[in-house]
Amino acid sequence: MMRKWRGLFFTVAVLFFPIRGNAQQSPPAKTVVLKAAWLFDGKSDALVSPGIVVVTNGKIASVGARANLPADATVIDLGQATLLPGFMDAHTHLTDTFTDDWKQDALKRLQETVAERALDSTVNARKTLLAGFTTVRDVGSSDYLDVGLRNAIRKGEVVGPRMLVSTYAIGSTGGHCDDAAGFRPGLFGHESGPGEGVANGADQIRYAVRLAHKYGADVIKTCASGGVLSLTDDVDTPQLTQDELNALVDEAHALRRKAAAHCHGAEAAKRAVRAGIDSIEHGSFLDNEALDMMKAHGTFFVPTLMALVGLQERIARGLYLPPAVLAKANAAGAALHTTFQTALAKGVKIGLGTDAGVYPHGRNPEEFHQMTDLGMKPIDALKAGTSVDAELLGLAATLGTLEPSKIADIVAVPGNPTENIRQTENVFFVMKEGVIYRNDRAEEAPR
């Protein structure tokens, strides 16, 4: 009986928690007309003016100056602003809550219950949606927290972005995906196995992919190389053999799931690209050969520049990082900007992903200016966070652009973001599937 009441209390808490805070969810009117000075449709090379989008029953009915405006529509005039497709972030960790205290974070992970982490993740989800990100790919969680959060958002019990989740990221024993690496032997009573994303050899890798799929993964995430924040590996070393990566990608694609590779090192990237990986995440030390292979294979590059910003801010403030992590962070920081610029010059497909959780959630839009600061055109940065990510995530048929029949995920920012890309950090209107979650200043008037 006590267990039953505890379960009931947790369900009530999860249901109640999302309606506290500043996310104002308005049920969709039958037809809403959004007006603004400009519109970016997600794919064109320039904004259009005026910006008009007609939304009916959660879908885009028409777009542009010649759009049909029904007589009974509710009109929302946003003034000197730009309408854009809902932003997308291809690399998040919504079930990880940022802390800049390394040691406290390690202790917190050992002490917090799964229920506490679940509740914390709802706060992260809300911040992300209100920042304008209506869709995210979440690439690595534990205890299937990402699956639970995704499902709660789908059912309308939690306010947050649409999520594609990976459950446990898959990697080798002692590698970046092995969460027990760095702790003393025997502390957890067992060595991590395929059910926790740790696998060795092609057969175990296939089993780990199948387990991820069985328990709800929309995408398969792997650790092809070492990482910055892990304690037991060099950042650029390969951690999976060619046969292991071949098995992982083959199994993922057979299950109609895309595969993403955490990968800093060039050799690991080449193995992943040969295997048919869909995206390389981070990519700090990619060389010309790796980038040329990515270009030839159509492999996406998700550079997660905000992850580097988060680490650099810690370092600048003199906050503690283990010496090995500090050295890797400095090395990755010294290389990533040059790698990004080389990838841009070669025409590699670049998607927007931020590694949210390595920096505070809600700052995702800063990735836009990080990209433009390194030479990407503002209009191309906007595409990276909309239509390019939609292609990477396999959602281009329904999301990523403002076109008739697509899902009405729409955000608005002040002014013209192609003249000042940092306007993307000032989202004041958020609509997801025709439902308004944020509307800071608009005046509504019946037509």
N, C-alpha and C positions, 0 to 999 in steps of 0.2 A: 504493500500500500504506500509506504514512504517513497519508493522509487516512482510510483505512479504520480504522486503529488509533485515530486521534484521535476518530472518530465513536463507536467502541466504548467508549473511555474516558469520553466525555461521557455516553453512555447509562448506563454503570455508575454514574457519579457521581450522576446524577439519581435513579436507582433507590435508591442507598444512602443518599443524603442525608436523605430523609424519615424514616427509622427511627432517626435520631439525635435526641436531644432528649427532651422530656417528654410527647409525645402518646402515650398508651397506648391502642392500638387493640385492642379486644376483639371477636372475631368474634361475630356475633349467635347467641344461643341460640335454640332453636326458638320458645319463648314466654318472655317476660320481663314480670313485673308490676312496675311502678314505683309506689311509694307515697310520699306526702308529706302534710303537714298541709293544704296548699291546692293548688288547680289553677286556672290561667287558661286558658280554652279558645281564646283568640284573638279572640273576637267578643262575648262577654257583657259586661255592664256591672259585673260583680262576680266575685270569686273564689268557688269552691265548696270545700267541705270535707266529707269528706276528699278528697285528690287521688289518684286511681287511674287509671293508664293500662295497658292490656294490649297488648303488642306481639308480633305473630307474623310471622315471616319478613319483617321490615323494614317492616311495615304496622301501623297502629293497628287492633286488633281490637275493643276496647271501652273506654269511658271512664266514670268516675264510680263512685259508691258501689254501684250495682247491677251493675257489670261482672262478667262471668263469669270466674272465676279458675280456670284449668285446674289439675288436681291435680299435674301434672308441671312446672309453671312455675317458673322461677327468680324469686325475689322480691327486689327491691332496695328497702329502706326508707330513704328519705332524711330522715325525721324532720321537724323544724320548718323546712320549706322549701316552696317553691312550684314546681310543674311548669308549664312554659310551652311553647308552640311554639318551635322554633328561631328565633332572631332573624334578621331580614333587613336588609341595608344596600343601599339602592337607588343609592348613589353612591360607588364606591370606585375606587382605582387600585392594585391589588395588585402591578403590575409596576413601580411607582415606590417607591423606598425613601427614607423621610424623612431629611433632614439639615437642621440649622438653620443651616448655613454656606452662604449663597447662592452665593458665588463658587466654593467647593469643589464644590458640587453641579453648577454649570454645567460645570466642568472634568471632573468625574467622568463626566458624560453623554457627553462627547467622547472619553474615554479607555477606558471600560469596554467589554469585548466583549459581544456579545449573550449568549454563554454565561454570563458572570458575572452579567448582569442576570437571566437565567432562574433561576439558582441562588438569587440574592437573593430573587426573588419567591416561592420555595417557603417561605422563612422567614416572609414576610409572610402567606402563606396559612395557615400553621399557627397563627400568633398570632391571626389573625382567627377561625378555627374554635374554638380553645380559649377565646376570649372569649365564645363562645355564638352566633356568627353562622354558621349553617349554609347560608345562601344569600346571595349578593351579586350585584349588577349592577355590572360593571366598565365604566366609561364613558370609555375613551380610553387607548390604549397605542400602542406602535410595534413594528415588526419582527414583528408577530403573536405577540408574547410572551404576550398574554392568551389567545389561542387555544391555544397550546401548554400553558400552565398549566391552563386549563380541561380540556383533553383528558387531561393527566396525572392530574389529580384524578379525573376520571371513570373512568379505568382503574385507580385505586387505587395508582398509582405515587407520588403525592404526597398528603400529608395537607392538606386544606383544605376550604373551603366549596364548595358547588355554585355555579358561576359562569355568569352570562349576560354575554357580552362584546360589545364594539362594534368591535374592531380600531381603526383610525384614526378619531378624531373628525373630522367634516367641517366645514370653514369656508372663509373667503375668503383670498385672498392678503394677507399682512401682518396677518391677524387673530389672534384668540386661539388658534385651532387650527393656525396655521402655526408649527411648531416651529423653523423657520429664521429667523423674525422676530427682530430684535435683533442678529443677527450681520452681519458685513460682507458686501457683495455678492460673489458668486463663491466664497465660502469652501467651499461644498459642491459646487461644480461644476455646479449646475443649480438652477433654480427649482422649488420643491415643486409637485407636480401631484396629480391625482386619486388616484393610487396611494398617496399619502401624506396623503390627506385634505384637500388644498387644491384648491378648484374655484371657478370663476367662471361665472355664467350657468346657466340652468336645465338645459341639456343636459349640461354638465360635472358639475353636481350629481347628476343622475340616474346618470351614469357612475360617479361616486364611490360612490354607494349600491350600485350593482350590483357594484362591485369589493369593497366591504366584505362584501356578502352572499356573493359567490363565495368569499371566503377565510375565511368562518366566523363572520360577525357574527350574534349572536342579537338585537341591538338596534342601531338606528342613532342615533348621537350627533352632534349638530351644535352649533356655536358661533354662536348668533344675535346675541350682543352681544360687546363687548369683555370683558376679564377683569382680575382683580386682579393676577395674577402675570405677565402678558405685558407686554412692554416697548414695543410700538409702537402701542398703542391706548388710547383713553379707556374706562373701565370700563363705561359705560352706553350707548355708541353702537351703533346697529344695524350689523350686518356682513353681513347677507344681505337681498336684496330680497324683496318679497312673492312674486314669481314664483319665486325660488330656493327659498324655504321651501315654497311650494306643491308644487314639483317633488320636493323631498326627502321630504316627508311622504307624498305620493301614491305615490312609488316604494317607500318603506319599507312602507307598508300593503299595496300590491299584492303585495309579497314576504312578507306576513304577519309583518312585523317592526314592533315599536313604535318610536317615535322620541322621543328626549329632547333638550331644548334647554338647553345652558349659556346662561344669560341673566340678566344683572343689570339691564338697562334696561327701562323700561316700554314704550317704542315697539317694541323688538325682541320683547318678550313678546307684545304685541298682534298683531304679524305672525305669530308662531309659533302663537298660539291660533287665529287666522283660518285658518291652514293645516291645523289639526287635530292639532297636536302633542300627544303623550300626557302629557308632564310638562315643567314649567319647573324647572330646577335653579338654586339659589342665590337669585335673585330679589330682590336687595338693594333695588332702587329701584322695585319695582312700585307703581303708583299705584292708586287706587280703581277706575278704569275697567278696568285690566288684571285686577285681582283679580275684579271682577264678571264679566268675560268668562270667566275661568277657572272660576268657579262655574257659570256658565250652560252651559259646554261640558263640564263634568266633568273639566277638566284638573287633574292632580295638581301640587302644589307640594312640592318637595323642598328644604328651606331650607339644608341642610348647615351647621348652626350650629357644628359642631366645626372646620370649616375656619377660621372666624373666631377660634375659641379658639386654634388653632395659630398664627395670625398675631399675635394679641394677646400671646401668650406670648413670641414672638420680640421684639416691640417692647418689652415690659416689661423684657426682659433686655438691651436695648440692642444686640441683634445687628443686623448690617448687612442692610439691604434697599435696593435702588436707590431714589433719591428718588421716582421716578414710582410705583413699586410701593408705597412707604410711604404716599404721599398717597392712592392708591386704596384701600389697606387701611383707612386711617382713615375714609375716606368711606363705604365699604361697612359698616364696623363701626358707624358712627353711624346707619345707616338700617335695617339688617336686622332688629333686634329689633322695631322699630315695625311693619315690614312683616309680620313673623310674627304679631304680635298682631292686626293688622288682618285678615289672612287667616283667622286662627282665629275671630275674631268674625263674619266673613262666611260661615263654613261651607265654605270651600274645602277640598277633600280634601288632607290633608297626610300625606306619606309620610316615613319615616325614611331619611335618607341623610347621610353624614358627610364625604365627600371625603377618605377615608383615603389617606394619602400626603402630604397637606398638614400633617398632624400624625402622630405615631408610630402605626404600625399596632398594633392590639390595644386601643386606647382607644375603640373604636367605641361601647361601651355608654354612654359619657358623654353621648351625644346625647339619651338619655332624660331625664336631669335638665336638660339645656339647654332642652328643650321645656317641661318642667313649671315650670321657673323663670320662664318667660314666660307662664304662665297655663294651659297645657294640663293637663287632668286626668290623673293618673297612669294610670288605666285606658285613656284615649285614647292616651297615649304608647305604652303597651304594644301597643295595636291598630296604631298607626302602624308599629311595627317587626315586625309579624307579619301580620295579615290584610289591612291596608291596602296594605302593600308587596306582598303576594301578588297582590292585585287589580291593582296597577300593573304588576307584572312578568308578568301573564298566567298565574300559577301557582296561582290560587285553587282550582282543581279538585283539586289534589293536595297543597297545602302551605298553611301560614299559620294553621291551626287544628288543635286536637286533636279529631278526629272519626274515627269508624270508617271504614276503607278508605283513609284518607290516609297518606302516607308518614310514617314514624316519625322525624321530626326533633323532638327534645325536649331542653329544657335545664332546669336547676334552679338556683334562687338561694336563699340563706338567708332565712328569715322571710317577710314579706308585702310585696312591692314596691309595693302600692298605699298602704301606710303609709309606706314609705321607698323611693322610686324608685331610690335609689342602690344598693340591693341588686342591681340589674341589673349592676352593675360587679363583683359577687362571684360570678359563675357558677362552680359547682364540679362540675357534671355536664353532659356534652354527648353526646347521641346523634344520629347522622345516619344515616338510612336503616336504623335498627335496630342500627347498630354503635356501641358505646360508645368514644368517643375521650378522654373525661375523666371521672374518677370519684374525686374527692379524698377522700371520707370515707364512702362508703356501705358498709354491711355486707351481704353477700350470704348468703342462706340458702336451701337447697332447701325447697320448700313441703312 
